[in-house]
Amino acid sequence: MSKLTPGAVLFGLPADRTALRSPEGEVLDIALPPEVLAAVRATLSGAGQAPPELAAFAAAGYLGRRRSWLADRAAVGILAADDLAESYADLLRGHGAQPRLLTSADSFDGLAAVCALHDGPAPEWWTELDELPDRGIAWQRLSREGRHALLEPVAATSTDVRHRDVRLRRLAAAGSGHEHLTAYWAQRDVLTGAEQFDPADLNLVLSAAALDLRVWATEQLTRTAGSLVTSELPANRRLRVLDLDTSAITDHPVLRVPDCAS
């Protein structure tokens, strides 16, 4: 049965005209005879014979169904403190995954993805897991620096952005401040205010992380830029930063660092 793809909407205009909202958020006039438009509506509502004109909707990408979490990507391991891991596992189950809590000593055999979460700067030992994509295991990382949550791109192939790449790119961008950034990551003699995740922070950050992983698990394509979302930056090429106090979201493009350059 033909259905409008999620985000596409047919709606009425004055003078018995019809328009379509595209999944990108653009609004288009539909110039079809009334009887053809009635047949299109009937088909998309689950009744009637599909008119030939419906093929144009399919060709334009306006027909389809919501993507589901692929069964062969359902097994997800979570490396984190218990409170983070359990909260994230609950969210992932709602998306269709089958998560389980891990320790660094556990075997990753049989997993489709491993997600590491930390309520603080990312530990350097995460780089030891950068070989997971070479084994066919997707690799997701989420950490916090002060009141900023950092969602690194999910690495699913041997050419994707690893944790090592994010660290090196950020050190390069820091310029003369790279020594300070390295020392901050090391977390020696640290004194902080009340900056840790609270329950509301976790709802925001873990929901965003689950959506990032769902993009990989459903093979969701990058959406064409439109008036609402102007960037076509792929999810596997962005470092997303969430400001936990202002709710600002900033996507930074990030590329893999060639091995010969490190």
MARBA-3410 file (N, C-alpha, C, O; in Angstrom, 1 decimal):
262
0.8,-1.2,0.0,0.0,0.0,0.0,0.9,1.2,0.0,1.8,1.3,0.8 ~ 0.6,2.2,-0.9,1.4,3.4,-1.0,1.1,4.3,0.2,-0.1,4.5,0.6 ~ 2.1,4.9,0.8,2.0,5.9,1.9,2.9,7.1,1.6,3.9,6.9,1.0 ~ 2.5,8.3,2.1,3.4,9.4,2.0,4.6,9.1,3.0,4.4,8.6,4.0 ~ 5.8,9.5,2.5,6.9,9.3,3.3,6.8,10.2,4.6,6.3,11.3,4.4
7.3,9.8,5.7,7.3,10.6,6.9,7.8,12.0,6.6,8.9,12.2,6.2 ~ 7.1,13.0,7.0,7.5,14.4,6.7,6.8,15.0,5.5,6.7,16.3,5.4 ~ 6.3,14.2,4.6,5.5,14.7,3.5,4.1,14.8,3.8,3.5,13.9,4.4 ~ 3.4,16.0,3.5,2.0,16.2,3.9,1.3,16.8,2.7,1.7,17.8,2.1 ~ 0.2,16.2,2.4,-0.8,16.9,1.4,-1.8,17.7,2.2,-2.3,17.2,3.2
-2.0,18.9,1.8,-3.0,19.8,2.5,-3.7,20.7,1.6,-3.2,21.0,0.5 ~ -4.9,21.1,2.0,-5.7,22.0,1.2,-5.4,23.4,1.2,-4.9,23.9,2.3 ~ -5.6,24.1,0.1,-5.4,25.6,0.0,-6.8,26.2,-0.3,-7.7,25.5,-0.7 ~ -6.9,27.5,-0.2,-8.2,28.2,-0.7,-8.4,27.9,-2.1,-7.5,27.5,-2.9 ~ -9.7,28.0,-2.5,-10.1,27.8,-3.9,-9.9,26.3,-4.3,-9.6,26.1,-5.5
-10.1,25.4,-3.4,-10.0,24.0,-3.7,-8.6,23.6,-4.3,-8.6,22.6,-5.1 ~ -7.6,24.3,-4.0,-6.3,23.9,-4.5,-5.6,23.0,-3.4,-6.1,22.9,-2.3 ~ -4.5,22.3,-3.8,-3.8,21.4,-2.9,-2.3,21.7,-3.0,-1.8,22.0,-4.1 ~ -1.6,21.6,-1.9,-0.2,21.7,-1.8,0.4,20.5,-1.1,-0.3,19.8,-0.4 ~ 1.7,20.4,-1.2,2.5,19.4,-0.5,3.6,20.0,0.2,4.4,20.8,-0.3
3.7,19.6,1.5,5.0,19.9,2.3,5.9,18.8,2.1,5.6,17.6,2.4 ~ 7.1,19.1,1.6,8.1,18.0,1.3,8.8,17.7,2.7,8.7,18.4,3.6 ~ 9.5,16.5,2.7,10.2,16.1,3.9,11.2,17.2,4.4,11.6,17.2,5.5 ~ 11.7,17.9,3.4,12.7,19.0,3.7,12.1,20.3,4.2,12.8,21.2,4.7 ~ 10.8,20.3,4.2,10.1,21.5,4.7,9.6,22.5,3.7,9.1,23.6,4.0
9.9,22.2,2.4,9.4,23.1,1.3,8.0,22.8,1.0,7.5,21.7,1.1 ~ 7.3,23.9,0.5,5.9,23.8,0.2,5.7,23.9,-1.3,6.2,24.9,-1.9 ~ 5.0,23.0,-1.9,4.9,22.9,-3.4,3.4,22.8,-3.8,2.6,22.1,-3.2 ~ 3.1,23.6,-4.8,1.7,23.4,-5.4,1.6,22.1,-6.1,2.5,21.7,-6.8 ~ 0.4,21.5,-6.0,0.1,20.3,-6.7,-0.8,20.6,-7.9,-2.0,20.9,-7.6
-0.4,20.6,-9.1,-1.2,20.9,-10.2,-1.7,19.7,-10.9,-1.2,19.2,-11.9 ~ -2.8,19.1,-10.4,-3.4,17.9,-10.9,-4.9,18.2,-11.1,-5.5,18.9,-10.3 ~ -5.6,17.6,-12.1,-7.0,17.7,-12.2,-7.7,17.2,-10.9,-7.2,16.3,-10.3 ~ -8.8,17.7,-10.5,-9.5,17.3,-9.3,-9.7,15.8,-9.2,-9.6,15.2,-8.1 ~ -10.1,15.2,-10.3,-10.4,13.8,-10.3,-9.2,12.9,-10.0,-9.2,11.9,-9.4
-8.0,13.4,-10.6,-6.8,12.7,-10.4,-6.3,12.9,-9.0,-5.9,11.9,-8.3 ~ -6.4,14.1,-8.4,-6.0,14.4,-7.1,-6.9,13.6,-6.1,-6.4,13.1,-5.1 ~ -8.2,13.4,-6.4,-9.0,12.6,-5.6,-8.6,11.1,-5.5,-8.6,10.5,-4.5 ~ -8.1,10.6,-6.7,-7.6,9.3,-6.8,-6.3,9.1,-6.0,-6.1,8.1,-5.4 ~ -5.5,10.1,-6.1,-4.2,10.1,-5.4,-4.5,10.1,-3.9,-3.9,9.3,-3.1
-5.4,10.9,-3.4,-5.7,10.9,-2.0,-6.3,9.6,-1.5,-6.0,9.1,-0.5 ~ -7.2,9.0,-2.4,-7.8,7.8,-2.0,-6.8,6.7,-1.9,-6.8,5.9,-1.0 ~ -5.8,6.6,-2.8,-4.8,5.6,-2.8,-3.9,5.8,-1.5,-3.6,4.8,-0.9 ~ -3.5,7.0,-1.2,-2.7,7.2,-0.1,-3.4,7.0,1.2,-2.8,6.9,2.3 ~ -4.7,7.0,1.2,-5.5,6.7,2.4,-5.8,5.2,2.5,-6.5,4.8,3.5
-5.4,4.4,1.5,-5.5,3.0,1.6,-6.7,2.4,0.8,-7.1,1.3,1.1 ~ -7.3,3.2,-0.1,-8.4,2.8,-0.9,-8.2,3.2,-2.3,-7.6,4.3,-2.6 ~ -8.8,2.5,-3.2,-8.8,2.9,-4.6,-7.6,2.4,-5.4,-6.6,2.0,-4.8 ~ -7.7,2.5,-6.7,-6.6,2.1,-7.6,-5.6,3.2,-7.8,-6.0,4.4,-7.9 ~ -4.4,2.9,-7.7,-3.3,4.0,-7.9,-3.3,4.5,-9.3,-3.2,3.8,-10.2
-3.5,5.8,-9.4,-3.4,6.5,-10.7,-2.0,6.5,-11.2,-1.1,6.5,-10.4 ~ -1.7,6.6,-12.5,-0.4,6.7,-13.0,0.4,7.9,-12.5,1.6,7.8,-12.3 ~ -0.3,9.0,-12.1,0.4,10.2,-11.6,1.1,10.0,-10.3,1.9,10.7,-9.9 ~ 0.7,8.9,-9.6,1.3,8.6,-8.3,2.8,8.3,-8.5,3.6,8.4,-7.5 ~ 3.2,7.8,-9.6,4.6,7.5,-9.9,5.5,8.7,-9.8,6.6,8.6,-9.4
4.9,9.9,-10.1,5.7,11.1,-9.9,6.0,11.4,-8.5,7.1,11.9,-8.1 ~ 5.1,11.1,-7.6,5.3,11.2,-6.1,6.4,10.3,-5.7,7.3,10.7,-4.9 ~ 6.4,9.1,-6.2,7.5,8.1,-5.8,8.8,8.6,-6.3,9.8,8.5,-5.6 ~ 8.9,9.0,-7.6,10.1,9.5,-8.2,10.7,10.6,-7.4,12.0,10.8,-7.4 ~ 9.9,11.5,-6.9,10.4,12.7,-6.2,10.7,12.3,-4.7,11.2,13.2,-4.0
10.5,11.1,-4.3,10.9,10.7,-2.9,9.8,11.0,-1.9,10.1,11.1,-0.7 ~ 8.5,11.2,-2.4,7.5,11.5,-1.4,6.6,10.3,-1.0,5.7,10.5,-0.2 ~ 7.0,9.1,-1.4,6.3,7.9,-1.0,7.3,7.0,-0.2,8.5,6.9,-0.6 ~ 6.9,6.4,0.9,7.8,5.5,1.6,7.3,5.3,3.0,6.2,5.9,3.4 ~ 8.0,4.6,3.8,7.6,4.3,5.2,8.8,4.7,6.1,9.9,4.8,5.7
8.4,4.8,7.4,9.4,5.1,8.4,10.4,4.0,8.5,10.0,2.8,8.5 ~ 11.7,4.3,8.5,12.7,3.2,8.6,12.7,2.6,10.0,12.6,3.3,11.0 ~ 12.9,1.3,10.1,13.0,0.6,11.4,14.5,0.2,11.6,15.3,0.1,10.7 ~ 14.8,0.1,12.9,16.1,-0.4,13.3,16.3,-1.8,12.7,15.6,-2.7,12.9 ~ 17.4,-1.9,11.9,17.7,-3.2,11.3,18.0,-4.3,12.3,18.7,-4.0,13.2
17.5,-5.5,12.0,17.6,-6.5,13.0,19.1,-6.9,13.2,19.5,-7.3,14.3 ~ 19.9,-6.9,12.1,21.3,-7.3,12.3,22.1,-6.2,12.9,23.4,-6.3,13.0 ~ 21.5,-5.1,13.3,22.2,-4.0,14.0,21.7,-3.8,15.4,21.9,-2.7,16.0 ~ 20.9,-4.7,15.8,20.1,-4.5,17.1,21.0,-4.7,18.3,20.7,-4.1,19.4 ~ 22.0,-5.6,18.3,22.8,-5.9,19.5,23.8,-4.7,19.7,24.8,-4.5,19.0
23.6,-4.0,20.8,24.4,-2.8,21.1,24.9,-2.9,22.5,24.2,-3.1,23.5 ~ 26.2,-2.8,22.6,26.8,-2.8,24.0,27.1,-1.4,24.5,27.4,-0.5,23.7 ~ 26.9,-1.1,25.8,27.1,0.2,26.3,28.2,0.2,27.4,28.1,-0.6,28.4 ~ 29.2,1.0,27.2,30.3,1.2,28.2,30.1,2.5,28.9,30.3,3.6,28.4 ~ 29.7,2.4,30.2,29.4,3.7,30.9,29.1,3.3,32.4,28.9,2.2,32.8
29.1,4.4,33.2,28.7,4.2,34.6,27.2,3.7,34.6,26.5,4.0,33.6 ~ 26.8,3.0,35.6,25.5,2.3,35.6,24.4,3.3,35.3,23.5,2.9,34.6 ~ 24.4,4.5,35.9,23.2,5.4,35.7,23.1,5.8,34.3,22.0,5.9,33.7 ~ 24.2,6.1,33.6,24.2,6.5,32.2,23.8,5.3,31.4,23.0,5.4,30.5 ~ 24.4,4.2,31.7,24.2,3.0,30.8,22.8,2.5,30.9,22.2,2.2,29.8
22.2,2.5,32.0,20.8,2.0,32.2,19.8,3.0,31.5,18.9,2.6,30.8 ~ 20.1,4.3,31.7,19.2,5.3,31.0,19.3,5.2,29.5,18.3,5.3,28.8 ~ 20.5,5.0,29.0,20.7,4.9,27.5,20.1,3.6,27.0,19.5,3.6,25.9 ~ 20.2,2.5,27.8,19.7,1.3,27.3,18.1,1.4,27.2,17.5,0.8,26.3 ~ 17.5,2.0,28.1,16.0,2.2,28.1,15.6,3.0,26.8,14.7,2.6,26.1
16.4,4.0,26.5,16.1,4.8,25.2,16.3,3.9,24.0,15.4,3.9,23.1 ~ 17.4,3.2,23.9,17.7,2.4,22.8,16.6,1.3,22.6,16.3,1.0,21.4 ~ 16.1,0.7,23.6,15.1,-0.3,23.5,13.8,0.3,22.8,13.2,-0.3,22.0 ~ 13.5,1.6,23.2,12.4,2.2,22.6,12.5,2.4,21.1,11.5,2.6,20.4 ~ 13.8,2.5,20.6,14.0,2.7,19.2,14.1,1.3,18.4,14.1,1.3,17.2
14.1,0.2,19.2,14.2,-1.1,18.5,15.5,-1.8,18.7,15.6,-2.9,18.1 ~ 16.4,-1.3,19.5,17.7,-2.0,19.7,17.6,-3.0,20.8,16.6,-3.0,21.6 ~ 18.6,-3.8,20.9,18.7,-4.8,22.0,20.0,-4.5,22.8,21.0,-5.2,22.6 ~ 20.0,-3.5,23.7,21.2,-3.1,24.3,21.6,-4.0,25.5,20.8,-4.7,26.1 ~ 22.9,-4.0,25.8,23.4,-4.7,27.0,24.5,-3.9,27.6,25.3,-3.3,26.9
24.6,-3.9,28.9,25.7,-3.2,29.6,27.0,-4.0,29.6,27.0,-5.2,29.8 ~ 28.1,-3.2,29.4,29.4,-3.9,29.3,30.4,-3.3,30.3,30.2,-2.2,30.8 ~ 31.5,-4.0,30.5,32.7,-3.4,31.1,33.8,-3.6,30.0,33.6,-4.3,29.0 ~ 34.9,-2.9,30.2,35.9,-2.9,29.2,36.6,-4.3,29.1,37.3,-4.6,28.1 ~ 36.3,-5.1,30.1,36.9,-6.5,30.1,36.0,-7.5,29.3,36.4,-8.6,29.0
34.8,-7.1,29.0,33.8,-8.0,28.3,34.2,-8.2,26.9,34.8,-7.3,26.2 ~ 33.8,-9.3,26.3,34.0,-9.6,24.9,32.9,-8.8,24.1,31.8,-8.6,24.5 ~ 33.3,-8.3,22.9,32.4,-7.5,22.1,31.9,-8.4,20.9,31.2,-7.9,20.0 ~ 32.2,-9.7,21.0,31.7,-10.6,19.9,30.2,-10.6,19.9,29.5,-10.6,20.9 ~ 29.7,-10.6,18.7,28.3,-10.6,18.5,27.6,-9.3,18.5,26.4,-9.2,18.3
28.3,-8.2,18.8,27.7,-6.9,18.9,27.8,-6.2,17.6,28.7,-6.4,16.8 ~ 26.8,-5.4,17.3,26.8,-4.6,16.0,27.3,-3.2,16.3,27.8,-2.5,15.4 ~ 27.3,-2.8,17.6,27.7,-1.4,17.9,28.2,-1.4,19.4,27.6,-2.2,20.2 ~ 29.1,-0.5,19.7,29.5,-0.3,21.1,29.4,1.2,21.3,29.9,2.0,20.5 ~ 28.8,1.6,22.4,28.6,3.0,22.7,29.3,3.3,24.1,29.0,2.7,25.1
30.2,4.3,24.1,30.9,4.7,25.3,30.4,6.1,25.7,30.3,7.0,24.9 ~ 30.0,6.2,27.0,29.4,7.4,27.5,30.2,7.8,28.8,30.6,6.9,29.6 ~ 30.5,9.1,29.0,31.3,9.5,30.1,30.8,10.9,30.6,30.7,11.8,29.8 ~ 30.5,11.0,31.9,30.1,12.3,32.4,31.4,13.1,32.8,31.6,13.3,34.0 ~ 32.1,13.5,31.8,33.4,14.2,32.0,34.1,14.1,30.7,33.6,13.5,29.7
35.3,14.7,30.6,36.1,14.6,29.4,36.4,13.2,29.0,36.6,12.3,29.8 ~ 36.4,12.9,27.7,36.6,11.5,27.2,37.9,11.0,27.6,39.0,11.6,27.5 ~ 37.9,9.8,28.2,39.2,9.2,28.6,40.0,8.7,27.4,39.5,8.3,26.4 ~ 41.3,8.8,27.5,42.2,8.5,26.4,42.1,7.1,26.0,42.4,6.8,24.8 ~ 41.7,6.2,26.9,41.7,4.8,26.5,40.6,4.5,25.5,40.6,3.4,24.9
39.7,5.4,25.2,38.8,5.2,24.2,39.4,5.0,22.8,38.9,4.3,21.9 ~ 40.6,5.6,22.6,41.3,5.4,21.4,41.7,3.9,21.1,41.9,3.5,20.0 ~ 41.8,3.1,22.2,42.1,1.7,22.1,40.9,0.9,21.4,41.1,-0.2,20.9 ~ 39.7,1.5,21.4,38.6,0.9,20.7,38.4,1.4,19.3,37.4,1.0,18.7 ~ 39.3,2.2,18.8,39.1,2.8,17.5,39.2,1.7,16.4,38.8,2.0,15.2
39.6,0.5,16.7,39.7,-0.5,15.7,38.4,-1.3,15.6,38.3,-2.2,14.8 ~ 37.4,-0.9,16.4,36.1,-1.7,16.3,35.5,-1.6,14.9,35.0,-2.7,14.5 ~ 35.5,-0.5,14.2,34.9,-0.5,12.9,35.6,-1.5,11.9,35.0,-2.0,11.0 ~ 36.9,-1.7,12.1,37.6,-2.7,11.3,37.1,-4.1,11.5,37.3,-5.0,10.7 ~ 36.5,-4.3,12.7,35.9,-5.6,13.0,34.4,-5.7,12.7,33.7,-6.7,13.0
33.9,-4.6,12.0,32.5,-4.6,11.7,31.5,-4.2,12.8,30.3,-4.4,12.7 ~ 32.1,-3.5,13.8,31.3,-3.0,14.9,31.3,-1.5,14.9,32.4,-0.9,15.0 ~ 30.1,-0.9,14.9,30.0,0.6,14.9,30.5,1.1,16.3,30.4,0.4,17.3 ~ 31.0,2.3,16.3,31.7,2.9,17.5,31.2,4.3,17.8,31.4,5.2,17.0 ~ 30.4,4.4,18.9,29.8,5.7,19.3,30.4,6.2,20.6,30.7,5.4,21.5
30.7,7.5,20.7,31.2,8.1,21.9,30.5,9.4,22.3,30.1,10.2,21.4 ~ 30.3,9.6,23.6,29.6,10.7,24.1,30.3,11.1,25.4,30.5,10.3,26.3 ~ 30.7,12.4,25.5,31.3,12.8,26.7,30.9,14.2,27.1,30.1,14.8,26.4 ~ 31.4,14.7,28.2,31.0,16.1,28.7,32.2,16.8,29.1,33.1,16.3,29.8 ~ 32.3,18.1,28.6,33.4,19.0,29.1,32.7,20.3,29.6,32.1,21.0,28.9
32.9,20.4,30.9,32.1,21.5,31.6,30.6,21.3,31.4,30.1,20.3,31.7 ~ 30.0,22.3,30.8,28.5,22.2,30.6,28.3,22.1,29.1,27.3,22.5,28.6 ~ 29.2,21.4,28.4,29.0,21.1,27.0,29.1,19.5,26.8,30.0,18.9,27.3 ~ 28.1,19.0,26.2,28.1,17.6,25.8,28.6,17.4,24.4,28.2,18.2,23.5 ~ 29.5,16.5,24.2,30.1,16.3,22.9,29.7,14.9,22.4,29.9,13.9,23.0
29.0,14.9,21.2,28.5,13.7,20.6,29.4,13.5,19.3,29.3,14.2,18.3 ~ 30.3,12.5,19.4,31.2,12.3,18.3,30.5,11.5,17.2,29.5,10.7,17.5 ~ 30.9,11.6,16.0,30.2,10.8,14.9,30.4,9.3,15.1,31.4,8.9,15.5 ~ 29.3,8.6,14.8,29.4,7.1,14.8,30.3,6.6,13.7,30.1,6.9,12.6 ~ 31.3,5.9,14.1,32.2,5.3,13.2,31.8,3.9,12.9,31.8,3.0,13.7
31.4,3.6,11.6,30.9,2.3,11.3,31.7,1.6,10.2,31.6,0.4,10.1 ~ 32.6,2.3,9.6,33.5,1.7,8.6,35.0,2.0,8.9,35.2,2.9,9.8 ~ 35.9,1.4,8.3,37.3,1.6,8.6,37.8,3.0,8.1,38.9,3.4,8.5 ~ 37.0,3.7,7.4,37.4,5.0,6.9,36.6,6.1,7.6,36.8,7.3,7.3 ~ 35.8,5.8,8.6,35.0,6.8,9.4,35.9,7.4,10.4,37.0,7.0,10.7
35.4,8.5,11.0,36.1,9.3,12.0,36.1,8.6,13.3,35.1,8.2,13.9 ~ 37.3,8.4,13.8,37.5,7.7,15.1,37.7,8.7,16.2,37.7,9.9,16.0 ~ 37.8,8.1,17.5,38.0,9.0,18.6,39.4,9.7,18.5,39.5,10.9,18.8 ~ 40.3,9.0,18.0,41.7,9.5,17.8,41.6,10.7,16.9,42.3,11.7,17.1 ~ 40.8,10.6,15.8,40.7,11.7,14.9,40.1,13.0,15.5,40.6,14.1,15.3
39.1,12.8,16.3,38.5,13.9,17.0,39.5,14.6,17.9,39.5,15.8,17.9 ~ 40.2,13.8,18.7,41.2,14.4,19.6,42.3,15.2,18.8,42.6,16.4,19.2 ~ 42.8,14.6,17.7,43.8,15.3,17.0,43.3,16.6,16.3,44.0,17.6,16.2 ~ 42.1,16.5,15.7,41.5,17.7,15.1,41.3,18.8,16.1,41.5,20.0,15.7 ~ 40.9,18.5,17.3,40.6,19.5,18.2,41.9,20.1,18.8,42.0,21.3,19.0
42.9,19.3,18.9,44.2,19.8,19.3,44.8,20.7,18.2,45.4,21.8,18.6 ~ 44.6,20.4,17.0,45.1,21.2,15.9,44.4,22.5,15.9,45.0,23.6,15.7 ~ 43.1,22.5,16.1,42.2,23.7,16.1,42.6,24.6,17.3,42.4,25.8,17.2 ~ 43.1,24.0,18.4,43.4,24.8,19.6,44.7,25.6,19.4,44.9,26.6,20.2 ~ 45.5,25.3,18.4,46.7,26.1,18.1,47.6,26.1,19.3,48.0,25.0,19.8
48.0,27.3,19.8,48.9,27.4,20.9,48.3,26.9,22.2,49.0,26.7,23.2 ~ 47.0,26.7,22.2,46.3,26.2,23.4,46.3,24.7,23.6,45.6,24.2,24.4 ~ 46.9,24.0,22.7,46.8,22.6,22.7,47.3,21.9,24.0,46.8,20.9,24.4 ~ 48.4,22.6,24.6,48.9,22.1,25.8,47.9,22.1,26.9,47.8,21.2,27.8 ~ 47.1,23.2,27.0,46.1,23.4,28.0,45.0,22.4,27.8,44.5,21.8,28.8
44.6,22.2,26.5,43.5,21.2,26.2,43.9,19.8,26.6,43.1,19.1,27.2 ~ 45.2,19.5,26.3,45.7,18.1,26.7,45.7,18.0,28.2,45.3,16.9,28.8 ~ 46.1,19.0,29.0,46.1,18.9,30.4,44.7,18.8,31.0,44.4,18.1,32.0 ~ 43.7,19.6,30.4,42.4,19.5,30.8,41.8,18.1,30.7,41.1,17.6,31.5 ~ 42.1,17.5,29.5,41.6,16.1,29.3,42.2,15.2,30.3,41.5,14.2,30.7
43.4,15.4,30.7,44.1,14.5,31.7,43.4,14.6,33.1,43.5,13.6,33.9 ~ 42.8,15.7,33.4,42.0,15.8,34.7,42.8,15.6,35.9,42.4,14.8,36.8 ~ 43.9,16.3,36.0,44.8,16.2,37.2,44.4,17.4,38.1,44.3,18.6,37.6 ~ 44.3,17.2,39.4,44.0,18.3,40.4,42.9,19.1,40.0,43.0,20.3,40.0 ~ 41.8,18.5,39.6,40.6,19.2,39.1,39.7,19.7,40.2,39.4,18.9,41.2
39.2,20.9,40.1,38.2,21.5,41.0,37.1,22.0,40.1,37.4,22.9,39.3 ~ 35.9,21.6,40.3,34.8,22.0,39.5,33.6,22.5,40.3,33.6,22.3,41.5 ~ 32.7,23.2,39.6,31.4,23.5,40.2,30.4,22.3,40.0,30.8,21.2,39.7 ~ 29.1,22.6,40.1,28.1,21.6,39.9,27.8,21.5,38.4,26.8,22.0,37.9 ~ 28.7,20.8,37.7,28.6,20.7,36.2,28.1,19.4,35.7,27.9,19.2,34.5
28.0,18.4,36.5,27.7,17.0,36.1,26.3,17.0,35.5,25.4,17.9,35.7 ~ 26.0,16.0,34.7,24.7,15.8,34.1,23.7,15.7,35.2,23.9,15.0,36.2 ~ 22.6,16.4,35.1,21.4,16.2,36.0,20.4,15.4,35.1,20.6,15.2,33.9 ~ 19.3,15.0,35.7,18.3,14.2,35.0,17.8,14.8,33.7,17.6,14.2,32.7 ~ 17.6,16.1,33.7,17.1,16.8,32.5,18.2,16.8,31.4,17.9,16.7,30.3
19.4,17.0,31.9,20.6,17.0,30.9,20.6,15.6,30.2,20.8,15.5,29.0 ~ 20.5,14.6,31.0,20.6,13.2,30.5,19.5,13.0,29.5,19.7,12.3,28.4 ~ 18.2,13.4,29.8,17.2,13.3,28.8,17.5,13.9,27.5,17.3,13.2,26.4 ~ 18.1,15.1,27.5,18.4,15.7,26.2,19.6,15.0,25.5,19.5,14.7,24.3 ~ 20.7,14.8,26.2,21.9,14.3,25.6,21.7,12.9,25.1,22.1,12.5,24.0
21.1,12.0,26.0,21.0,10.6,25.6,20.0,10.5,24.4,20.1,9.6,23.6 ~ 18.9,11.3,24.4,18.0,11.3,23.3,18.7,11.6,22.0,18.4,11.0,21.0 ~ 19.5,12.7,22.0,20.3,13.0,20.8,21.2,11.9,20.4,21.4,11.7,19.2 ~ 21.9,11.3,21.4,22.8,10.2,21.0,22.1,9.0,20.4,22.5,8.4,19.5 ~ 20.9,8.7,21.0,20.1,7.6,20.4,19.7,7.9,19.0,19.6,7.0,18.2
19.3,9.1,18.7,19.0,9.5,17.3,20.2,9.3,16.4,20.0,8.9,15.3 ~ 21.3,9.7,16.9,22.6,9.6,16.1,22.8,8.1,15.7,23.1,7.7,14.6 ~ 22.6,7.2,16.7,22.8,5.8,16.5,21.8,5.2,15.6,22.0,4.4,14.8 ~ 20.5,5.8,15.7,19.4,5.3,14.9,19.7,5.6,13.4,19.3,4.9,12.5 ~ 20.3,6.8,13.1,20.7,7.1,11.8,21.5,6.0,11.1,21.2,5.6,10.0
22.5,5.5,11.9,23.3,4.4,11.4,22.5,3.1,11.3,22.5,2.4,10.3 ~ 21.7,2.8,12.3,21.0,1.5,12.4,19.9,1.4,11.4,19.5,0.3,11.1 ~ 19.3,2.5,10.9,18.3,2.5,9.9,18.8,2.8,8.5,18.0,2.9,7.5 ~ 20.1,3.1,8.4,20.7,3.6,7.1,19.9,4.8,6.6,19.7,4.9,5.4 ~ 19.6,5.7,7.5,18.9,6.9,7.1,19.9,7.8,6.2,21.0,8.1,6.6
19.4,8.2,5.1,20.2,9.1,4.2,20.2,10.5,4.7,19.3,11.0,5.4 ~ 21.3,11.2,4.3,21.4,12.6,4.7,20.3,13.4,3.9,20.2,13.2,2.7 ~ 19.5,14.2,4.6,18.4,14.9,4.0,19.0,16.1,3.2,19.9,16.8,3.6 ~ 18.3,16.3,2.0,18.7,17.5,1.2,18.4,18.8,2.0,17.4,18.9,2.6 ~ 19.3,19.7,1.9,19.2,21.0,2.6,17.9,21.7,2.2,17.5,21.7,1.0
17.2,22.4,3.1,16.0,23.1,2.8,16.0,24.4,3.6,17.0,24.8,4.2 ~ 14.8,25.0,3.7,14.7,26.3,4.4,14.8,26.1,6.0,15.2,27.0,6.7 ~ 14.5,24.9,6.4,14.5,24.7,7.9,15.8,24.1,8.4,16.4,24.6,9.4 ~ 16.4,23.2,7.6,17.8,22.7,7.9,18.6,23.0,6.7,18.4,22.4,5.6 ~ 19.6,23.8,6.9,20.3,24.3,5.8,21.6,23.6,5.5,22.3,23.8,4.5
22.0,22.7,6.4,23.2,21.9,6.2,23.0,20.5,5.7,22.0,19.9,6.1 ~ 23.9,20.0,4.9,23.8,18.6,4.4,25.0,17.9,5.0,25.4,16.9,4.4 ~ 25.5,18.3,6.2,26.6,17.6,6.8,26.2,16.2,7.2,25.3,16.1,8.1 ~ 26.8,15.2,6.7,26.4,13.8,7.1,26.6,13.5,8.6,27.5,14.1,9.2 ~ 25.8,12.7,9.2,25.9,12.4,10.6,27.3,11.8,10.9,27.8,12.0,12.1
27.9,11.1,10.0,29.2,10.4,10.3,30.4,11.3,10.0,31.5,10.9,10.0 ~ 30.1,12.6,9.8,31.1,13.6,9.6,31.0,14.9,10.5,31.5,15.9,10.2 ~ 30.2,14.7,11.5,29.9,15.9,12.4,30.2,15.6,13.8,29.9,14.5,14.3 ~ 30.8,16.6,14.5,31.0,16.6,15.9,29.9,17.5,16.5,30.0,18.7,16.2 ~ 29.0,17.0,17.2,27.9,17.8,17.7,28.1,18.2,19.1,28.4,17.4,20.0
28.0,19.5,19.4,28.2,20.0,20.7,26.8,20.6,21.2,26.2,21.4,20.6 ~ 26.4,20.1,22.4,25.2,20.6,23.0,25.5,21.5,24.2,26.2,21.0,25.1 ~ 25.1,22.7,24.2,25.3,23.6,25.4,24.2,23.2,26.4,23.0,23.5,26.1 ~ 24.5,22.7,27.5,23.5,22.2,28.5,22.8,23.3,29.2,21.8,23.0,29.9 ~ 23.3,24.5,29.1,22.6,25.6,29.8,21.8,26.5,28.9,20.8,27.0,29.3
22.2,26.7,27.6,21.5,27.5,26.7,20.7,26.8,25.7,20.0,27.4,24.9 ~ 20.9,25.5,25.6,20.3,24.5,24.6,20.8,24.8,23.2,20.3,24.2,22.2 ~ 21.9,25.6,23.0,22.5,25.8,21.7,23.1,24.5,21.2,23.7,23.7,21.9 ~ 22.9,24.2,19.9,23.5,23.0,19.2,24.4,23.5,18.1,23.9,24.2,17.2 ~ 25.6,23.0,18.1,26.6,23.4,17.1,27.2,22.1,16.5,27.7,21.3,17.2
27.1,22.0,15.1,27.7,20.9,14.4,29.0,21.3,13.8,29.0,22.3,13.0 ~ 30.0,20.7,14.1,31.4,20.9,13.6,31.7,19.8,12.6,31.7,18.7,12.9 ~ 32.1,20.2,11.3,32.5,19.2,10.4,33.9,18.6,10.9,34.8,19.4,11.3 ~ 34.0,17.3,10.8,35.3,16.7,11.2,35.6,15.6,10.2,34.8,14.8,9.8 ~ 36.9,15.5,9.9,37.4,14.5,9.0,38.4,13.6,9.7,39.0,13.9,10.7
38.6,12.4,9.1,39.6,11.5,9.6,41.0,12.1,9.4,41.2,12.8,8.4 ~ 41.9,11.8,10.3,43.3,12.2,10.2,44.1,11.1,9.6,44.1,10.0,10.1 ~ 44.8,11.3,8.4,45.6,10.2,7.8,46.6,9.7,8.8,47.2,10.5,9.6 ~ 46.8,8.4,8.8,47.7,7.8,9.8,49.1,8.4,9.7,49.9,8.5,10.7 ~ 49.5,8.8,8.5,50.9,9.4,8.2,51.0,10.8,8.8,52.1,11.3,8.9
49.9,11.4,9.2,49.9,12.8,9.7,50.0,12.9,11.2,50.1,14.0,11.7 ~ 49.9,11.7,11.9,49.9,11.8,13.4,51.2,11.6,13.9,51.4,11.6,15.1
END
